Amino acid sequence: MFSDAGLGDAVLWETFTADTLENVQAAATDPIIVWMTRRELPPGRRCPAADADTGRMKLSRPLSWFLLAFGAWSWVIWTTFVKNLWKDGSGLAFDAAGDPTAYFWVHLTLAVTSFLLGTGVGAIGFRSLRHLRGEQAAAAESSVTPAGK
């Protein structure tokens, strides 16, 4: 059953197929099993399967810029939308007494969700650009040879 799997895979398999909660907790806290499991899994691997594709994903520079621009655009658009929603005089967002209506709450929830998603997408683009810049600097440093050699 474990022909291509390492010792860590067998330990994980035994941990997940334990018959009682006590066995699972004991296996999860046993220092030898934890050491063997961590030692057998290469860095960056989350899945113990030998044939899993768990390498880091690398985004291209244009895609990274697009994600960053989308995050910024989301903030500009939805900030304007919330300002207009707050100043709404048509009676949709606020009733005659000045209390917020369901329309207001639904659209405010939509805007907040879009803020959060735009921030997340923009952060992914920013982190990818920062990583690509670091790789480019490392490649430039490794290609420079010392003057005395």
PyMOL commands that set and color helices and strands:
alter all, ss='L'
color gray80, all
select helices_A, chain A and resi 7-16+21-29+31-40+61-86+102-143
alter helices_A, ss='H'
color red, helices_A
deselect
rebuild
show_as cartoon
